[in-house]
């Protein structure tokens, strides 16, 4: 608990959780996009074939 007059920082407990608790049994695209993922990959292949717009959780091009 923050002392009086001190700002309290938001909790990042999920980031400190053991990896086993943060890792799902299924790949994240299945959990997040479900059956739509293959179609999203086709859209990605058409509009961003070189994967210029990417981050850790972005839709991957087909075959990656």
Secondary structure, DSSP 4 states (H G I P E B T S, - for coil): -PPTTSPPPPP-HHHHS-HHHH--SS-HHHHHHGGGHHHHHHHHHHH-TT--S--TTSPPPTT-
